[in-house]
Amino acid sequence: MDALRRSERAEALESQGEVRVDLEPGWRPEAERPLEPGALFNRYIIIEVIGTGGVGIVYTAYDPDLDRKVALKLVRTSKRGSERRRARLIREAQSLARLSHPNVVPVYEVGAVAEQVFVAMEFIDGQTMREWLEAKRRSWRDIVGLYVQAGRGLAAAHAADIIHRDFKPDNVLVGHDGRVRVLDFGLAIPASDAAFESHAEGILDTNGRARRESADEPDADDEPRRRQRAKSLPNLLATPTPLTIEGRIMGTPAYMAPEQADGRAADSRADQYSFCVALWEALFGQRPRRGEALKIKRGHPGASEVPGRVRKVLERGLNPDPERRYVDMVSLLDALEAQPRSTPLVLISTLLLAFAFAGAGVALTLGLSEDDEAPCAPRSESLAGVWDEDLRERIGARLTASTATFAPDTWATMASELDAWTERWLEVGVQTCEATHVTREQSAEMLDLRMACLDRQLNTVAAVTTVLATDAGAEAGTEAGSDEQPARAGVATLLDEALDAILTLPDPLRCRRASLLDELDRRQPKPELVDAIIEVRAKLTRVDGLLALGQYNQARALLTKLDERSIELDFAPLDAQLHLAHGRLFLLTGEQSAGIFELTEAWLLAQSAGDDELTIEASNRLTEAHTAEGAFEEAQLWHRIGTSTFERIDGDPKTKARLLRAGATLAHQRGDYERALADRLEVVDIVETLYGEDHVEVGRELLHLAVTRERLAHWDEGRSELERALTIVDAELGRGHPLRAEALNGFGTLLRYQGKNRQALELHREALQIYEAAYADVGGLHVAVSGTWNKIGIAHHSLADHEAMKAAFERARDILIELFGPDNARLVSVYQNLATAEAELGHLDAALATFEQAKRVALSTYGERHNSVGFIHYNTGELLFERRDYAAAEQSYREAEGVWRDLVGGEHELVGLAMGGRAKAMHRQGEVEDSLELQRKSLNLREKVLGTEHEELAQHLLWIGIGELERDPEAHPGSVTRAIVVLERGVSLLDQADAAHPVVLAQTEFNLARARWQVAAAAPARADAGAAEPKTSPASRTEAIALARKAKRSLERLREETPHASGAHERAEPSAQTDEAGDPTNERAALLEEINAWLSQHE
């Protein structure tokens, strides 16, 4: 139990004579419900309740702005006395805020939220003085030494004109760092006002004893006098005057100075008396009682061990007459420290080290001669069974014998990385040992902690090599005797996951950091539980191996067993690790909500345990999880928390790179591509520094960097980075490695963004061949294979090959259903793409049903605020528009726009996409002017991100052109000319895009033909009026007719290829003259009929 929890709880206990006389009558601790862990109060994130008492509730909380754990104290809010409590809490904070001393708990902030006063203080990881004394027998020197520290805190308060008035062992904390802090200055007042305060609060009964006057039932006769006294008071640290007129005796009677208990004037010497009561009790086992002779508990060792001079110092401090005590606290402390001490014999002790060195415990002395055997030889024996020659041969034989062509090259890289890491691990182990036994710059305790850190790192390596060396069930992804379905993870997955695990192994130098003492196992387990905890942690590494293999059911079963053991052990750092493992498992199986819950619990427990490394990992995984959900604000908060924690502990470069990756992904998803680019570039710099410019990890990061380059239209830079990545991957891992396929897919996506769809399709097909060969041992059932089929489908869509498009999306869907079932979040985008393909082929009912399936899975997984939900609304709008249900289409577009505005802000190109859809639906409902203005806004938004040459801009240009054609030329002079300009630009964009949008192109050409005809027809009239010709392409009637005929031929050819197609996702937009009536499933036929009618009229 934390020290603050016990301190606050002790304040309300009626034991050992410590009855607080300032508690409100009738208060019940159950009257207020504590805040739940994870709740947000002001800016603080609640971790746990650590104490309740008469004043309020104390929590551990996390301050994300300053990245620190705090003790957050909230005053109780009740109908009776709440103002008094608020005043008291404010006074405590203001008193402490005046102090800056290592032996006083500092206050960071005091404030109020909706009348709820709070104080944020330093969180002390330790125990109360009383707990420290009770934990084991202490020497009198240790006791006096710690109390002297507490006395210095009191002396500092007195120097700041503050009296504590409630000093006792429960208000003193002993940190794990050995430093003592005084806390709970809730009764503190300025020393200059002590006389008045005592007089105002000390009310005597008929027997001359102090009594408590109810603040809620004041004596009416005394009220005018009270108000007059209040007016004469100086500003008591800005505390409201009701504090001084309540008439209360404050403090704990057992430690209270006589003058304070009697209601007489009390100054800083009252604290001196309380200090001596507490120290006497600690040394002699019994508190002195007022009016009685000082006593020592019978049989207490202090009777014979404590020097008489120390006793005399305390006797003077305990004098009932303040005038006969020490003049101040400093004088008392000087007297205590001035006592002569016996000088113990200087002995050379034998230190028994608590770590296995060279495979066995070694007894070492502090004095080693040069002839002695070196005590810090490399611990090579520790690598047996983790990374040795036998394992190297077994793993190499198994992997290189597989059907994966890239296995030999990849295995050579992995083995080289393991050699380098273990060599570094051995070197750091020697340096760590020498720091204690050679240079003597490090304590034995720090040595133990650092060696334990190195051992944990070695366990991580053992988890990887154990998985790689396992033969039974590995190819099938199951263990013997398991009824689990195959996990669909073969050698390729094993190699990829193991390589990633090896490349992200923690740097052994992390275990040499000076701050490690404060970070590792700050809550030490009971000695009898250490072996059990080590055993559970070892099994957790097995969970890591199962997750790497994709054996999720087995991982879950093992975690369940470890949960049961963890409950018995009740060790917070271990619980945090288990919650983290559960969170990873849930996220890997697509259970986002459960994963986020477990990761949040892991973060809370890691915070409570003081485990900064685990705190950062949980924060980073929460950033990634919330980003995947589209909850960008939450993701940003967790990213800030992880980053600030990292900066505070000055973490290692690998951890920084992981944080930057998560931040870059978040920025990319939010549409802040410049921020994403900056983060990606910094990650590349870090990995180049760590590994060298030609390392495989550099190749990985270049692939991620190229994705961001695509969104910024940095085509040349993106191509250069992809080419460099391919060169690295081929050299390090072989041409058949899945990472090469990832690079090829990156190339294909870049080309597709440039409108080079046929080249993109070829690269995606090449990537598919690599993936299918790599994962042949599991029948090609892998998410990477599904993802590549999805990319192939998109390429076919861009080329208007709708049958091939549908077949590709169906293959992508079938793989994911086989792996995860039909309701997994990974299927949302594939369902949407398949629905689009069905719409393109005229299967509108099937398309709507598939969209509904996508929506159901997305809402159940992510909720309303997610990027996928935005796309579902948009694509549903497209389908409804195609069916000419324009009002419903407008509503769907509006819903998509709302989702994207909430997620990425109003300036994102996705918002522009939704605005464009809404504008065309408004146009079809007769709102020409409003739709034209909105369409221009959407075009401007998308040009900012896509550039001015992207093919997707053509649809906006089409509708702007149609809008200009529909305007009254007399009311809007030049509208036809403007239509020609934007429609010609649209045709140009689509002509350069491999005819990716034939329906939009045909519509644009037809409306351009109409515009040119109007210009040609009006030319004689303008000539007669002396008007100049518009600066456009020659506008002859012959050219207009030719252009309309071209559009007609395109639609007729498309009808022959896909006779039932509706063109939903090809944006088969109606021209300005299309009738809203007609067959809603035959939009292209209606457009073709319109073109035929126009040609019949004008040819």
CORLINZI-V436953 format. One line per field, one symbol per residue. ss: DSSP state (a for helix, b for strand, c for the rest). phi: phi as a letter, one per 40 degrees, with the letter a starting at -180 (. if undefined). Layout:
ss->???
phi->???
This chain:
ss->ccaaaaaaaaaacccccccbccccccccaaaccccccccbbccbbbbbbbbbcccbbbbbbbbccccbbbbbbbbccccccaaaaaaaaaaaaaaaaccccccbccbbbbbbbccbbbbbbbcccbbbaaaaaaaccccaaaaaaaaaaaaaaaaaaaaccbbcccccaaabbbbccccbbbccccccbbaaaaaaaaaaacbbcccccbbccccccccaaaaaaaaaaaaaccccccccaaaacccccccbaaaccaaaaccccccaaaaaaaaaaaaaaaaacccccccccccccccccaaaaccaaaaaaaaaaccccaaaccccaaaaaaaaaccccccccccccbbbccccbccbccbbbccccccccccccccaaaacccccaaaaaaaaaaaaccccccaaaaaaaaaaaaaaaaaaaaaaaaaaaaaaaccccccaaaaaaaaaaaaaaaaaaaaaaaaaacccccccccccccccccccccaaaaaaaaaaaaaccccaaaaacccaaaacccccccaaaaaaaaaaaaaaaaaaaaaaaccaaaaaaaaaaaaaaaaaaccaaaaaaaaaaaaaaaaacccaaaaaaaaaaaaaaaaaaccaaaaaaaaaaaaaaaaaaccaaaaaaaaaaaaaaaaaacccaaaaaaaaaaaaaaaaaaccaaaaaaaaaaaaaaaaaaaccccaaaaaaaaaaaaaaaacccaaaaaaaaaaaaaaaaaaaccccaaaaaaaaaaaaaaaacccaaaaaaaaaaaaaaaaaacaaaccccaaaaaaaaaaaaaaaacccaaaaaaaaaaaaaaaaaaaccccccaaaaaaaaaaaaaacccaaaaaaaaaaaaaaaaaaaccccaaaaaaaaaaaaaaaacccaaaaaaaaaaaaaaaaaaaccccaaaaaaaaaaaaaaaacccaaaaaaaaaaaaaaaaaaaccccaaaaaaaaaaaaaaaaccccccccaaaaaaaaaaaaaaaaaccccccaaaaaaaaaaaaaaaaaaaaaaaaaaaacccccccccccaaaaaaaaaaaaaaaaaaaaacccccccccccccccccccccccccaaaaaaaaaaaaaaaac
phi->.ccccccccccbcbbfgbcccbcccgcbcccbccccdgcbbfbcccbacbabaccibbbcabcccbfacbcbbbccbbcbgccccccccccdccccccbaacbbccccabaabfgccbbbbccbcaacdccccccacbccccccdcccdcccccccccccgbbcgacadcbbbbcccgcbbcbfccbcacccbcccccccccbccccgccbcccccbcccccccccccccccccccfgcdcdccbcgbcbhbdcbccdccccgcdbbccccdccdccccddccbgaccbcgbccbbddgccccbccdccccccccccccdcdcccccaccccccccccccbcccccbcccccccbcbfgacbcbbcbbcccccdcbcdccccccgbabcccdccccccccccccccddccccccccccdccccccccccccccccccbcfcbccccddccccccccccccccccccccccccgcccgbbdgccccdcgbbcccdcccccccccbcccdcdccccccdcbcfcbcccdcbdccccccccccccddcccccgccccccccccccdccccccfbddcdccccccccccccccgcccccccccccccccccccgccccccccccccdccccccgcccccccccccccccdcccfccccccccccccccccccccgccccccccccccdccccccbhcbccccddccccccccddccfcccccccccccccccccccbgcccdccccccccdcccccccgcccccccccccccccccccbccbggcacccdccdccccccccccgccccdccccccccccccccbgcbccccdccdccccccccdcgcccccccccccccccccccbgccadccccccccccccccccgcccccdcccccccccccccbgcbcccccccccccccccdccgccccccccccccccccccbcgcbccccccccdcccccccccccccbdgccccccccccccccccccbffcbccccccccccccccccccccccccccccgcccccbcdbccccccccccccccccccccccbcbcbgdccfcccccbcccchcccbcccccccccdcccccbc
